[in-house]
């Protein structure tokens, strides 16, 4: 039982960490190529912390879903 709890904690930390990482890469690397000011770097502060949170959360949950499946932690019911 303790092993499953440890795996669940790892899944949540890794999933949310990947969500934050991917969001920061999107904001700093992909968004500067788009829009009317193409080529100008965008900081996370300029993007907005609340927008950053609401972008990173769904991406993190997507990673949690896949990690849950592959690590067989059964966070989501079958």
Biopython code that builds the backbone (N, CA, C, O; Angstrom):
import numpy as np
from Bio.PDB.StructureBuilder import StructureBuilder

atoms = [
    (1, "UNK", "N", (0.822, -1.196, 0.000)),
    (1, "UNK", "CA", (0.000, 0.000, 0.000)),
    (1, "UNK", "C", (0.858, 1.249, 0.000)),
    (1, "UNK", "O", (0.545, 2.229, -0.677)),
    (2, "UNK", "N", (1.936, 1.211, 0.758)),
    (2, "UNK", "CA", (2.803, 2.378, 0.823)),
    (2, "UNK", "C", (3.482, 2.634, -0.514)),
    (2, "UNK", "O", (3.744, 3.781, -0.876)),
    (3, "UNK", "N", (3.764, 1.561, -1.243)),
    (3, "UNK", "CA", (4.400, 1.692, -2.548)),
    (3, "UNK", "C", (3.485, 2.434, -3.525)),
    (3, "UNK", "O", (3.954, 3.275, -4.291)),
    (4, "UNK", "N", (2.192, 2.133, -3.505)),
    (4, "UNK", "CA", (1.241, 2.805, -4.392)),
    (4, "UNK", "C", (1.129, 4.279, -4.035)),
    (4, "UNK", "O", (1.042, 5.122, -4.928)),
    (5, "UNK", "N", (1.128, 4.604, -2.759)),
    (5, "UNK", "CA", (1.055, 5.999, -2.330)),
    (5, "UNK", "C", (2.283, 6.771, -2.800)),
    (5, "UNK", "O", (2.173, 7.919, -3.232)),
    (6, "UNK", "N", (3.433, 6.148, -2.717)),
    (6, "UNK", "CA", (4.668, 6.782, -3.184)),
    (6, "UNK", "C", (4.618, 7.007, -4.687)),
    (6, "UNK", "O", (5.013, 8.067, -5.173)),
    (7, "UNK", "N", (4.135, 6.013, -5.425)),
    (7, "UNK", "CA", (4.012, 6.171, -6.877)),
    (7, "UNK", "C", (3.018, 7.264, -7.232)),
    (7, "UNK", "O", (3.237, 8.006, -8.190)),
    (8, "UNK", "N", (1.931, 7.378, -6.480)),
    (8, "UNK", "CA", (0.951, 8.430, -6.739)),
    (8, "UNK", "C", (1.553, 9.815, -6.512)),
    (8, "UNK", "O", (1.307, 10.739, -7.289)),
    (9, "UNK", "N", (2.332, 9.955, -5.461)),
    (9, "UNK", "CA", (2.992, 11.241, -5.201)),
    (9, "UNK", "C", (3.961, 11.564, -6.333)),
    (9, "UNK", "O", (4.036, 12.708, -6.783)),
    (10, "UNK", "N", (4.698, 10.564, -6.790)),
    (10, "UNK", "CA", (5.631, 10.766, -7.898)),
    (10, "UNK", "C", (4.871, 11.164, -9.162)),
    (10, "UNK", "O", (5.314, 12.047, -9.896)),
    (11, "UNK", "N", (3.738, 10.524, -9.422)),
    (11, "UNK", "CA", (2.936, 10.848, -10.604)),
    (11, "UNK", "C", (2.461, 12.288, -10.552)),
    (11, "UNK", "O", (2.556, 13.001, -11.551)),
    (12, "UNK", "N", (1.949, 12.734, -9.405)),
    (12, "UNK", "CA", (1.462, 14.106, -9.290)),
    (12, "UNK", "C", (2.594, 15.122, -9.432)),
    (12, "UNK", "O", (2.443, 16.128, -10.126)),
    (13, "UNK", "N", (3.715, 14.863, -8.783)),
    (13, "UNK", "CA", (4.836, 15.809, -8.876)),
    (13, "UNK", "C", (5.408, 15.856, -10.285)),
    (13, "UNK", "O", (5.672, 16.936, -10.814)),
    (14, "UNK", "N", (5.600, 14.692, -10.895)),
    (14, "UNK", "CA", (6.156, 14.649, -12.247)),
    (14, "UNK", "C", (5.182, 15.247, -13.266)),
    (14, "UNK", "O", (5.597, 15.987, -14.159)),
    (15, "UNK", "N", (3.908, 14.934, -13.138)),
    (15, "UNK", "CA", (2.910, 15.452, -14.075)),
    (15, "UNK", "C", (2.793, 16.963, -14.020)),
    (15, "UNK", "O", (2.804, 17.634, -15.052)),
    (16, "UNK", "N", (2.680, 17.493, -12.820)),
    (16, "UNK", "CA", (2.566, 18.946, -12.689)),
    (16, "UNK", "C", (3.878, 19.647, -13.055)),
    (16, "UNK", "O", (3.869, 20.738, -13.625)),
    (17, "UNK", "N", (4.994, 19.014, -12.725)),
    (17, "UNK", "CA", (6.289, 19.574, -13.117)),
    (17, "UNK", "C", (6.435, 19.633, -14.629)),
    (17, "UNK", "O", (6.919, 20.626, -15.172)),
    (18, "UNK", "N", (6.019, 18.576, -15.306)),
    (18, "UNK", "CA", (6.057, 18.584, -16.769)),
    (18, "UNK", "C", (5.101, 19.623, -17.350)),
    (18, "UNK", "O", (5.409, 20.255, -18.361)),
    (19, "UNK", "N", (3.952, 19.800, -16.718)),
    (19, "UNK", "CA", (3.012, 20.828, -17.170)),
    (19, "UNK", "C", (3.608, 22.221, -17.076)),
    (19, "UNK", "O", (3.463, 23.026, -17.996)),
    (20, "UNK", "N", (4.275, 22.506, -15.969)),
    (20, "UNK", "CA", (4.918, 23.816, -15.794)),
    (20, "UNK", "C", (6.068, 23.974, -16.783)),
    (20, "UNK", "O", (6.240, 25.043, -17.370)),
    (21, "UNK", "N", (6.856, 22.918, -16.970)),
    (21, "UNK", "CA", (7.984, 22.980, -17.894)),
    (21, "UNK", "C", (7.523, 23.214, -19.328)),
    (21, "UNK", "O", (8.057, 24.086, -20.012)),
    (22, "UNK", "N", (6.555, 22.460, -19.785)),
    (22, "UNK", "CA", (6.058, 22.604, -21.154)),
    (22, "UNK", "C", (5.415, 23.977, -21.350)),
    (22, "UNK", "O", (5.601, 24.600, -22.395)),
    (23, "UNK", "N", (4.666, 24.451, -20.364)),
    (23, "UNK", "CA", (4.052, 25.767, -20.475)),
    (23, "UNK", "C", (5.102, 26.859, -20.555)),
    (23, "UNK", "O", (4.970, 27.784, -21.356)),
    (24, "UNK", "N", (6.143, 26.767, -19.740)),
    (24, "UNK", "CA", (7.184, 27.795, -19.798)),
    (24, "UNK", "C", (7.917, 27.748, -21.136)),
    (24, "UNK", "O", (8.303, 28.795, -21.656)),
    (25, "UNK", "N", (8.118, 26.561, -21.704)),
    (25, "UNK", "CA", (8.734, 26.465, -23.030)),
    (25, "UNK", "C", (7.828, 27.063, -24.107)),
    (25, "UNK", "O", (8.306, 27.745, -25.013)),
    (26, "UNK", "N", (6.548, 26.811, -24.009)),
    (26, "UNK", "CA", (5.602, 27.375, -24.976)),
    (26, "UNK", "C", (5.600, 28.890, -24.889)),
    (26, "UNK", "O", (5.649, 29.576, -25.910)),
    (27, "UNK", "N", (5.542, 29.416, -23.667)),
    (27, "UNK", "CA", (5.464, 30.866, -23.489)),
    (27, "UNK", "C", (6.737, 31.548, -23.969)),
    (27, "UNK", "O", (6.668, 32.580, -24.636)),
    (28, "UNK", "N", (7.886, 30.996, -23.643)),
    (28, "UNK", "CA", (9.132, 31.688, -23.967)),
    (28, "UNK", "C", (9.667, 31.368, -25.363)),
    (28, "UNK", "O", (10.379, 32.191, -25.939)),
    (29, "UNK", "N", (9.348, 30.206, -25.923)),
    (29, "UNK", "CA", (9.912, 29.835, -27.217)),
    (29, "UNK", "C", (8.914, 29.874, -28.369)),
    (29, "UNK", "O", (9.280, 30.276, -29.474)),
    (30, "UNK", "N", (7.671, 29.473, -28.147)),
    (30, "UNK", "CA", (6.702, 29.378, -29.240)),
    (30, "UNK", "C", (5.946, 30.686, -29.437)),
    (30, "UNK", "O", (5.798, 31.139, -30.572)),
    (31, "UNK", "N", (5.471, 31.297, -28.373)),
    (31, "UNK", "CA", (4.689, 32.520, -28.510)),
    (31, "UNK", "C", (5.449, 33.684, -29.157)),
    (31, "UNK", "O", (4.822, 34.480, -29.856)),
    (32, "UNK", "N", (6.763, 33.824, -28.962)),
    (32, "UNK", "CA", (7.455, 34.911, -29.656)),
    (32, "UNK", "C", (7.423, 34.788, -31.180)),
    (32, "UNK", "O", (7.611, 35.790, -31.870)),
    (33, "UNK", "N", (7.194, 33.606, -31.721)),
    (33, "UNK", "CA", (7.128, 33.446, -33.172)),
    (33, "UNK", "C", (5.769, 33.836, -33.727)),
    (33, "UNK", "O", (5.618, 33.988, -34.940)),
    (34, "UNK", "N", (4.778, 34.001, -32.859)),
    (34, "UNK", "CA", (3.414, 34.256, -33.297)),
    (34, "UNK", "C", (3.037, 35.709, -33.006)),
    (34, "UNK", "O", (3.707, 36.399, -32.238)),
    (35, "UNK", "N", (1.974, 36.147, -33.624)),
    (35, "UNK", "CA", (1.397, 37.435, -33.304)),
    (35, "UNK", "C", (2.040, 38.602, -34.036)),
    (35, "UNK", "O", (2.957, 38.434, -34.840)),
    (36, "UNK", "N", (1.533, 39.781, -33.735)),
    (36, "UNK", "CA", (1.998, 40.974, -34.451)),
    (36, "UNK", "C", (3.433, 41.370, -34.097)),
    (36, "UNK", "O", (4.097, 42.037, -34.890)),
    (37, "UNK", "N", (3.912, 40.980, -32.942)),
    (37, "UNK", "CA", (5.264, 41.333, -32.529)),
    (37, "UNK", "C", (6.164, 40.104, -32.625)),
    (37, "UNK", "O", (6.863, 39.767, -31.669)),
    (38, "UNK", "N", (6.149, 39.447, -33.755)),
    (38, "UNK", "CA", (6.906, 38.207, -33.931)),
    (38, "UNK", "C", (8.392, 38.461, -33.725)),
    (38, "UNK", "O", (8.945, 39.429, -34.246)),
    (39, "UNK", "N", (9.022, 37.596, -32.972)),
    (39, "UNK", "CA", (10.452, 37.701, -32.724)),
    (39, "UNK", "C", (10.808, 38.353, -31.406)),
    (39, "UNK", "O", (11.951, 38.251, -30.961)),
    (40, "UNK", "N", (9.864, 39.020, -30.771)),
    (40, "UNK", "CA", (10.125, 39.649, -29.482)),
    (40, "UNK", "C", (9.882, 38.641, -28.367)),
    (40, "UNK", "O", (8.826, 38.009, -28.333)),
    (41, "UNK", "N", (10.827, 38.479, -27.462)),
    (41, "UNK", "CA", (10.633, 37.495, -26.384)),
    (41, "UNK", "C", (9.513, 37.913, -25.430)),
    (41, "UNK", "O", (9.276, 39.098, -25.195)),
    (42, "UNK", "N", (8.840, 36.906, -24.893)),
    (42, "UNK", "CA", (7.764, 37.129, -23.927)),
    (42, "UNK", "C", (8.180, 36.477, -22.617)),
    (42, "UNK", "O", (8.558, 35.306, -22.594)),
    (43, "UNK", "N", (8.111, 37.225, -21.538)),
    (43, "UNK", "CA", (8.416, 36.649, -20.228)),
    (43, "UNK", "C", (7.136, 36.090, -19.618)),
    (43, "UNK", "O", (6.028, 36.425, -20.036)),
    (44, "UNK", "N", (7.316, 35.243, -18.635)),
    (44, "UNK", "CA", (6.155, 34.689, -17.937)),
    (44, "UNK", "C", (5.422, 35.799, -17.194)),
    (44, "UNK", "O", (4.197, 35.767, -17.081)),
    (45, "UNK", "N", (6.158, 36.769, -16.694)),
    (45, "UNK", "CA", (5.533, 37.895, -15.999)),
    (45, "UNK", "C", (4.668, 38.703, -16.959)),
    (45, "UNK", "O", (3.572, 39.125, -16.591)),
    (46, "UNK", "N", (5.142, 38.924, -18.182)),
    (46, "UNK", "CA", (4.355, 39.664, -19.170)),
    (46, "UNK", "C", (3.156, 38.833, -19.627)),
    (46, "UNK", "O", (2.081, 39.380, -19.871)),
    (47, "UNK", "N", (3.334, 37.512, -19.747)),
    (47, "UNK", "CA", (2.241, 36.615, -20.120)),
    (47, "UNK", "C", (1.166, 36.619, -19.051)),
    (47, "UNK", "O", (-0.021, 36.532, -19.364)),
    (48, "UNK", "N", (1.569, 36.717, -17.795)),
    (48, "UNK", "CA", (0.629, 36.767, -16.678)),
    (48, "UNK", "C", (0.652, 35.478, -15.887)),
    (48, "UNK", "O", (0.565, 34.386, -16.447)),
    (49, "UNK", "N", (0.769, 35.617, -14.578)),
    (49, "UNK", "CA", (0.855, 34.446, -13.724)),
    (49, "UNK", "C", (-0.435, 33.640, -13.716)),
    (49, "UNK", "O", (-0.409, 32.411, -13.663)),
    (50, "UNK", "N", (-1.564, 34.341, -13.768)),
    (50, "UNK", "CA", (-2.830, 33.618, -13.771)),
    (50, "UNK", "C", (-3.023, 32.865, -15.094)),
    (50, "UNK", "O", (-3.483, 31.723, -15.086)),
    (51, "UNK", "N", (-2.679, 33.485, -16.225)),
    (51, "UNK", "CA", (-2.752, 32.786, -17.502)),
    (51, "UNK", "C", (-1.792, 31.602, -17.517)),
    (51, "UNK", "O", (-2.114, 30.539, -18.048)),
    (52, "UNK", "N", (-0.611, 31.791, -16.933)),
    (52, "UNK", "CA", (0.371, 30.710, -16.868)),
    (52, "UNK", "C", (-0.192, 29.537, -16.071)),
    (52, "UNK", "O", (-0.070, 28.386, -16.488)),
    (53, "UNK", "N", (-0.810, 29.828, -14.919)),
    (53, "UNK", "CA", (-1.400, 28.772, -14.095)),
    (53, "UNK", "C", (-2.484, 28.030, -14.859)),
    (53, "UNK", "O", (-2.512, 26.800, -14.855)),
    (54, "UNK", "N", (-3.386, 28.768, -15.521)),
    (54, "UNK", "CA", (-4.502, 28.138, -16.220)),
    (54, "UNK", "C", (-4.072, 27.466, -17.522)),
    (54, "UNK", "O", (-4.859, 26.736, -18.125)),
    (55, "UNK", "N", (-2.854, 27.696, -17.957)),
    (55, "UNK", "CA", (-2.309, 26.938, -19.074)),
    (55, "UNK", "C", (-1.589, 25.693, -18.574)),
    (55, "UNK", "O", (-1.704, 24.623, -19.171)),
    (56, "UNK", "N", (-0.845, 25.831, -17.475)),
    (56, "UNK", "CA", (-0.050, 24.716, -16.955)),
    (56, "UNK", "C", (-0.919, 23.634, -16.298)),
    (56, "UNK", "O", (-0.586, 22.452, -16.371)),
    (57, "UNK", "N", (-2.004, 24.019, -15.673)),
    (57, "UNK", "CA", (-2.855, 23.048, -14.973)),
    (57, "UNK", "C", (-3.418, 21.972, -15.904)),
    (57, "UNK", "O", (-3.262, 20.788, -15.606)),
    (58, "UNK", "N", (-4.065, 22.329, -17.015)),
    (58, "UNK", "CA", (-4.581, 21.259, -17.887)),
    (58, "UNK", "C", (-3.470, 20.400, -18.503)),
    (58, "UNK", "O", (-3.636, 19.191, -18.666)),
    (59, "UNK", "N", (-2.347, 21.024, -18.841)),
    (59, "UNK", "CA", (-1.234, 20.234, -19.366)),
    (59, "UNK", "C", (-0.716, 19.269, -18.303)),
    (59, "UNK", "O", (-0.414, 18.114, -18.601)),
    (60, "UNK", "N", (-0.615, 19.744, -17.069)),
    (60, "UNK", "CA", (-0.177, 18.877, -15.981)),
    (60, "UNK", "C", (-1.135, 17.723, -15.747)),
    (60, "UNK", "O", (-0.705, 16.592, -15.519)),
    (61, "UNK", "N", (-2.435, 18.001, -15.801)),
    (61, "UNK", "CA", (-3.426, 16.942, -15.619)),
    (61, "UNK", "C", (-3.371, 15.925, -16.756)),
    (61, "UNK", "O", (-3.619, 14.738, -16.542)),
    (62, "UNK", "N", (-3.051, 16.385, -17.951)),
    (62, "UNK", "CA", (-2.888, 15.461, -19.070)),
    (62, "UNK", "C", (-1.708, 14.514, -18.803)),
    (62, "UNK", "O", (-1.804, 13.312, -19.052)),
    (63, "UNK", "N", (-0.609, 15.059, -18.300)),
    (63, "UNK", "CA", (0.544, 14.218, -17.977)),
    (63, "UNK", "C", (0.240, 13.289, -16.807)),
    (63, "UNK", "O", (0.692, 12.143, -16.798)),
    (64, "UNK", "N", (-0.516, 13.764, -15.824)),
    (64, "UNK", "CA", (-0.896, 12.912, -14.695)),
    (64, "UNK", "C", (-1.724, 11.731, -15.196)),
    (64, "UNK", "O", (-1.543, 10.607, -14.729)),
    (65, "UNK", "N", (-2.625, 11.976, -16.139)),
    (65, "UNK", "CA", (-3.456, 10.900, -16.676)),
    (65, "UNK", "C", (-2.603, 9.820, -17.328)),
    (65, "UNK", "O", (-2.807, 8.633, -17.076)),
    (66, "UNK", "N", (-1.654, 10.219, -18.161)),
    (66, "UNK", "CA", (-0.819, 9.234, -18.842)),
    (66, "UNK", "C", (0.147, 8.543, -17.888)),
    (66, "UNK", "O", (0.365, 7.336, -17.991)),
    (67, "UNK", "N", (0.721, 9.292, -16.971)),
    (67, "UNK", "CA", (1.617, 8.661, -16.002)),
    (67, "UNK", "C", (0.864, 7.702, -15.096)),
    (67, "UNK", "O", (1.400, 6.666, -14.703)),
    (68, "UNK", "N", (-0.385, 8.046, -14.760)),
    (68, "UNK", "CA", (-1.216, 7.152, -13.968)),
    (68, "UNK", "C", (-1.429, 5.837, -14.711)),
    (68, "UNK", "O", (-1.373, 4.767, -14.105)),
    (69, "UNK", "N", (-1.667, 5.908, -15.987)),
    (69, "UNK", "CA", (-1.886, 4.696, -16.783)),
    (69, "UNK", "C", (-0.617, 3.843, -16.835)),
    (69, "UNK", "O", (-0.670, 2.633, -16.615)),
    (70, "UNK", "N", (0.512, 4.468, -17.124)),
    (70, "UNK", "CA", (1.741, 3.701, -17.306)),
    (70, "UNK", "C", (2.340, 3.201, -15.984)),
    (70, "UNK", "O", (2.963, 2.139, -15.954)),
    (71, "UNK", "N", (2.157, 3.956, -14.893)),
    (71, "UNK", "CA", (2.717, 3.524, -13.610)),
    (71, "UNK", "C", (1.729, 2.685, -12.797)),
    (71, "UNK", "O", (2.063, 2.201, -11.716)),
    (72, "UNK", "N", (0.508, 2.515, -13.322)),
    (72, "UNK", "CA", (-0.536, 1.692, -12.695)),
    (72, "UNK", "C", (-0.789, 2.093, -11.241)),
    (72, "UNK", "O", (-0.817, 1.248, -10.346)),
    (73, "UNK", "N", (-0.974, 3.400, -11.024)),
    (73, "UNK", "CA", (-1.261, 3.877, -9.677)),
    (73, "UNK", "C", (-2.755, 3.895, -9.362)),
    (73, "UNK", "O", (-3.141, 4.042, -8.202)),
    (74, "UNK", "N", (-3.597, 3.747, -10.382)),
    (74, "UNK", "CA", (-5.054, 3.703, -10.230)),
    (74, "UNK", "C", (-5.616, 4.937, -9.540)),
    (74, "UNK", "O", (-6.511, 4.830, -8.702)),
    (75, "UNK", "N", (-5.096, 6.103, -9.887)),
    (75, "UNK", "CA", (-5.699, 7.346, -9.407)),
    (75, "UNK", "C", (-7.059, 7.506, -10.047)),
    (75, "UNK", "O", (-8.033, 7.846, -9.374)),
    (76, "UNK", "N", (-7.129, 7.264, -11.341)),
    (76, "UNK", "CA", (-8.393, 7.277, -12.044)),
    (76, "UNK", "C", (-8.984, 5.874, -12.024)),
    (76, "UNK", "O", (-8.272, 4.901, -12.270)),
    (77, "UNK", "N", (-10.282, 5.757, -11.731)),
    (77, "UNK", "CA", (-10.884, 4.426, -11.683)),
    (77, "UNK", "C", (-10.956, 3.799, -13.080)),
    (77, "UNK", "O", (-10.998, 4.496, -14.094)),
    (78, "UNK", "N", (-10.968, 2.484, -13.100)),
    (78, "UNK", "CA", (-11.028, 1.772, -14.385)),
    (78, "UNK", "C", (-12.421, 1.752, -14.932)),
    (78, "UNK", "O", (-12.655, 1.196, -16.006)),
]
sb = StructureBuilder()
sb.init_structure("model")
sb.init_model(0)
sb.init_chain("A")
sb.init_seg("    ")
for serial, (resi, resn, name, xyz) in enumerate(atoms, 1):
    if name == "N":
        sb.init_residue(resn, " ", resi, " ")
    sb.init_atom(name, np.array(xyz, "f"), 0.0, 1.0, " ", f" {name:<3s}", serial, name[0])
structure = sb.get_structure()
